[in-house]
């Protein structure tokens, strides 16, 4: 086969749907494919000699410059980044750019840059993320509505105690009996019960919080304990004993606590319903945390229920699949999507005797001090 001419390769480049750019080592543009006009509105010739950073969003320039420098100094290694290029009309378009140092520095030293417009893809992804967040919020509201009677009962206990203690103090004061030393412990108990009621309200408010995901360093064991408090009343209603088996060396996670709490609450409530419907003498639910690998933690929810029918097990993570009367069938689907955002996975396995264990993993930074 005869060698290909320069014109042959130029024709290939000019017919690609991506933007192909050749940069000098100082970042100035030496060659620009004609696709630049279709995607960004510029004539290829008018960009020759301009610096590529002139067309990149100021916030993206540090990362883009780092990628360019790595491509220049690491021959044979492909470097990639996502940047916003400015269209001739002033709008910003999102591109995936891949750079690689040209093979023969003696003749054509520089960097070959290939850029693909992903603006529409990112818009669709962002729209899907917003829809997912909205549905997740609606499911939290639905969950809280289902738990309302139990939470109301849980809240009523400290409020009743406050009322009784306060009436007792009032009677003593009106009767002119009782020294301050005798009344003071009662007032302290009123404060304790008020804080208990306030903590219940705080947990409910945090669970139904609406807003953009807010990542922060979170203690996973503490999050599991919060879930236990939130569903404690429901567990008592189902006569289920909840047990915690929490690992002592679980590292902090950079997560949105509300999202992960929603996953745990969903799995725990499913487990409570499974145990409630199994009619067994052993009625327990075990929550475990463990270190699954060097950069992964695992949360397991193990129930003593009747197990999951095979026809449901194969598609229980699909949307709109539910064993509950009137259920939306979105809880497990949303839970899995949340877990996957954090680089983890969610799955279920039958227990050796009876019941089911749901597990999910979350990745963490192994370099973060524990």
N, C-alpha and C positions, 0 to 999 in steps of 0.2 A: 504494500500500500504506500503510495507516494506521501511525503510529508505534507502536512496541512499548511496552507498559507496564512499569513497574518490576517488577510481579508476574511478567510474562513472563520477564524476565531472571533474576529470583530463582529461578524454577522450573527454568530451564536449569542454573543453578549448583548448585542442590540435588540435581540428578540426575546430576551428573558423578561419575565414580569417583575423582577426585582431591580433595585438600583445597584449598579456595579460602579464602584469608585476606586481609583488608584490614587493613593496619597504618597506624597514625599515624606521622608522621615520627620520633617518638621510639622507635618499635619496639613500642608497646603495641598490643594487638589490638582493632580496632574491629568487625570482623565475622568470623565463622567459619562455614563451611558445615557442614551436618549430617553430612557424610561423615566428619568428625573423630571422631564416636562409633564408627562402624564400624571405622575404621582405627587409632585411638589410645585409644578407650574413654572420651573426655571428652564431656560435654554441651557443645554449642556455647555456650550462654548463660553457663556458668560460666567461660569463658575470656576473656570481654570485659573489657578493662581490664588483663589480665595482660600482662607483657612476653614477647615471643616467645622471648627467650633463656633464659627459665626452663625451657623444655622441650627445649632443645638440649644435646647432650653437651658438657661443659666443653672437651674437646679440639677441638671443631668450632666453638666460639663465635667465635674470632678471624676465621676465614674467613667465617662467616655474617655477622658484623658488617660486615666489609669489603664483602660483597656488598650488604647492606642500604644502606650509605652510598653505594655507587656507584649503586644504583638511585634513591636520593633525589636525587642531584646530577647524574645524567646522564639527563635527560628523553628518553624515546623509545628508550632503549637497554635491551635485555633482559639481565639478569644472572642467571647460574645457578651453583649450587653443589650439593654433595652433603653432607648432614648427617644426624646421627642424632637422631631425636626420641624422647623417652621416652614409652612407653605408660603408661596409668594403672596397670597392674600392675607397673611398674618396669622392664620389658624395653625394650631399645633397638631401634628400627626405622630402617632406612636409607631416606632419601627424596632424590629429585632435586627440588630447589626452584628455581623460576624466578621472579624478581622484576622488576617494571617499575613505574616511577612512574606514578601515575594522571594522566590527560591534563589534567584541569581543576583546578589547585591552588586556585583561588578557592573551589570548592565542596566538593571531596572530596580535598583534599591528602593524600597518603600513598602507600603501595606496595601493589600487587596481587601477592600471593604464591600461586603454584600449586605444590603439592607432590604428587609421585607416589611411592608405596611401591615401592621396588626391592629390598627385603630378600631376597626369594626369588631374584630374578635374580642378585644379588651372591653369594648362597650357592651357586647352581649354577655361576657363573663361578669361584668359589674352589675348588669341588670339582673342576671340570674342570682348573684350574691345578695342583692337587695331583696329579691323575692323570697330567697331562702331565709334571710334574716326576719322578714315580715311573717312568714309562715311559722318560723320558730317561735316568734313572740306570741302569735295567736295560739300556738299549742301550749305555751307556758300559761297563758290566761285560761285556756280550757282545762289544763291540769289543775290549776289553782281552784277553779270552779268546782271540779270534782272533789278536791280535798277540803272544800270550805267548811263542811260540817265538822270534820275532825279538828281543823284549826280553830274554829269557833269554840269548840269544847275545850281545847287546850288553852285558849286565851281566857276562857271563862273561869278557869281554876284560880289563877292569880288575882283576877278582878274580884272574885267572890271572897278570897282571903283578905284582900285590901278592904273590902266593904265591912267584913266582920271585925277586923282589927280596928278600923276607924270608928265603928259604932261602939265598940268596947271602950275605947279611949274617951269618946264623947260622953258615954254614960258615967264613967268615973269622974270626969271633970264636972259634969252637972251635979253629981251627987256630993262633990267635994271630998271624995276619997281617992286614995292612991297617991303615992309620992312620985316625984319626977323620976326617981331611980327605977320605979316599977313600970312607969309608962314608956320610958326611953327604949327598952328592948322591943316593945310592941311597935313603936314608930320606926325602929330600924327594920323590923320585919316587913312593915308596909313598904318601905323603900326597896327592900329586896324583891318583894313580889311585883312592885311597879317596874323594876329593871327586868324581871323575868318576862313580863308582858311586853315591855318595849323591845326585848330581844326577839320575841316571836314576830312582832310587827316588822322589825328590821329584816328578818329573814324573808318574810313574805314580800316586802318591798324590793329587796335585792333580787329575788327570783323573778319577779315580773317586770324588772327594769327594762325599759325600751331605749334603744340608742345604738350608736355604732359600736362594733366590737371594741373592747378596751382591754388590751393585754397588759398584764402586770405579773410580777413574781408572786406565785401562789403556793401555799403549803397544801399538797394534795390530801394529806391525812386530815387536816383541819377542814377541808372542803367536804370530805366524806362524813366527818362528825356533824357538820352543819346539815347535811342531807338527812342524817339519822334523826336529828332534832325536828326537822321539817315534817318527816313522815311518821314520827313516833306515834301520834294519835291514831293514824290510819292502821299502823301495825297492831295497836291494841284492839282496834275494832275488829280486825281479822284474827285476833288471838294468835299472832305470830311473834315469836321471839327473834329479835335481831341481834346478831353478834358481829363484833368488829375484830378483825385480825389484821392489824396495820403494821407494816414493816417499819423498823426504826430508822432506816437509812434511805428514805425516799427524798430525792433532791427536789429543790424548788422548781416549779414549772413556769415558763413565760406563756401564760394563757389568759383567755377571758374566762373568769371564774363562773359567770352566769351560764355560759355555753356548756362548760363541762359539768356544772351542777345539774343542768337540764338533762344531760345524758344519764347521769347517775340516778336522778330522781325517776326518770322514765324506766330504767332497768329495775330499780327497786320496787316501784309500784307494779310493774308487770310480774315481778317475783311474788309480791304479796298476794296478788290475785291468783297466781298459779297455786300457791300454798293453800289459800282459802278454798279453792275449788277441788282440792285433791282428797279431802276427807281422810287425812292420815293422822296418826297419833303424834308423829314428829312434825311439828309446825315451826320451822325455823328458816331464817334467811341470814346468810353469812356474807359480809362485805370484806374483801381482802384487798390490800395494796401490796405490791412487791416490785422489786427491781428485776425486770425481765432480761435486760442486757446492759452493755456498757453505756448505752444512750437511750434506753427505753424503760418506761415504767408501765406496770399493768394494774388495772382495776378489775376485780372479778366479783360478780354478784351470783351467789350460789343458792338456789332454792330447793326445798324439799317437796316440790309440787309433783304433778302427774306427768311432766314431760311435754314435749311439743309434737303434735301429730306430723307424720312424715310429709303429708301433702302441704302442710303449712310451713314446715321447717325449710323446704327448698325455696320458698319465695317470701319468707317473713320480712325480709329487708326491702322488698319491693314496695313502692308507694301504693296506698289504698288497700293493703292486705291487713286484715284485722280479725282476731277471734272474739272481739268484744262486740256486744250488741250496740249498735249505734256508734261504734268507734270509727275514727277517720282513717286509721291505718297508716298514719304518717309518722308516728313516734319513732319507730326503729329506723325508718328511712332518713329522717332528719338527724337522728343521733349518729348514724353512720357517716353522713356528710359532714357533720361537725368534727367527728374524730379524724376523718381523712384530711381536713384542713390543717390539722396539727401533725401530719405525717404518720398517723396511727391507723389502726384497723379495728373493726368491731365484728365479733363472731360469737357463735353459740355452740356448745357441745353438751351431749347428754351426760349426766353423772353416772358413775359405775352402778349405783343402786337404783335411785329414782331421782327425778327432778332434773333441772337444767342449770348450767352455768353460762352466763353471758360474760364475756371478757372484752376489754378494749385496751389498746396501748396508746401511749403518748410519747413522743420523742422529746428529749431535753438536751441541753448543752452540757456534755460531760466535763468541760473545762471549768464550769461554774462551781465555785467552792460550796461545799455542803455544810 
